[in-house]
Amino acid sequence: MPTVIRKTGTVLLQNQREMVHAVSWHVRPSVWSPPTDVYETEEAYMVRMEIAGMREEDFEVFLENNTLLISGTRPDQTERRAYQQMEIRFGKFSSSVSLPGPVNIEQARAEYKDGFLTIFIPKATPNQIKVD
């Protein structure tokens, strides 16, 4: 009869991290997601994405059904290199953010500065909300 060994959550979590780390060195998805913060102020939803090495025109930003879609392609250097460590991702990226409430898309604006894309999306006022 097999022996059942109960491992604590800490041991399981550590084993899971080791497996993910080992696999991440060998398998890289073709589309990746940059680090993204989403927060709310009294008047707007803010999305801040860390993505250095881009230009404003390199981003595509869409809002559909209160889901913000951000995508683009970060170029890589064309020269060949022998990497000792490789953590900076390049190529196609995509990120989606669900906004928790109605927004005023006509007043939305985006800015790319110092390696950060910041998107300001004002909340809709009660008279701007359409009821179907």
N, C-alpha and C positions, 0 to 999 in steps of 0.2 A: 504494500500500500504506500503511495507517495506521501511524503511528509509535507505538510503545509507550513510554510514559513511566513509569519506576519512581519512585514517590515514597517518601520515607522514612516510617516509622511515625509520626514526630513531625508531619510535614506532614499526613498523613492524619487523625491524631487531632485536630489543630487544625481542619481542615476539617469533621470530623464534629461537633465541639463547636459550631462556628459554625452549622451546619445545625440541630442540635437546639435551640440557643438561639433561632434565628429562628422555628422551627416552634412552640416552646413559647409564644411570645407570641400565637400565633393559634389554637392548638388546645389546649383544656383538657379533659381527660376529666371526666366527670360524677362519678366516684368517684376519690378521691385517697388517698394513704397518707402519714401523718405520719412524721417521722423516728423511728426505733425502734432501740434498742440491745437486744441479747440477749447475756447472758453467763451463765456457770456458776460456782457456788461448790461447795464440797465437798458441801453438803447440798441445794442447790436450783438451779433454772434461774430466772433473773431476766429480766424483760422490762420495759423502760423506754421509754415513748412520750412525746414532747414534743407536747403538744396543749393549749395555753392556751385559756381562754374557755369551759370546759365545767364541768359538775357531775358528781359520781360517778354519778348516776342516768341520765346521758346516754349512758353506754357500755353496749355489749353485749359480753360476753366468753364465748366457748364453747371447749371443748376437745373435739376429735373426732379419734380415731386419732392421737394425739400431735401434732396440729396445733392451735395456739392461734389462734382467730379473734377479732379485736377490731374493732368497728365502732361507728358512731354518726353524729351529724350536728352539725357546729359551725354555730351560727346566725351570720348576717351582720346588720349594721345595716340597718334598713329605710329609712333616709334616702338620698336620691340624692346622689351625689358625683361630682365630676369628678376622677378619679384622675390623678396625675402619674406614679405608680409603684404597681404592685399585685403584691405577692408573698405576702401572707397568704391562704391558701386557706380556704374555708368550704364548707359543704354536706356531703354524705355522704362519709364516709371509711371505709376498710377496710384491714386489714392482717392477714396471716397469718404465723405463725412455726412452723416445724417444730422440735419438741423432739427432741433426739437420743437420748433414753432414756425408760424407763418412769417415770411420775410418780405421786404420791399426791395425787389431785385433792381428796380430802376435806380436806386440810390447806392447800390453796391459799388465798391471800388477795390482795386488791388494795387499793391506796390511791391516791387522787388528791389531790395536794398541790402547790401552787406551779406549776401548769401541767404537771405530769408525772403520768402514770398509771404506777404501778409494780406489777407483778404478780410475786408470789413463789410458785413452784410447786415444792414439795419433791420430791426424787427418791424413787422407790419403794425401799424396802428389799427385800432378797431374799425375805423371807417375804410381802411384799405383792404380788409379781409373780404374776399368774395365768397359768397355762399351759393352753391349750385343747386 
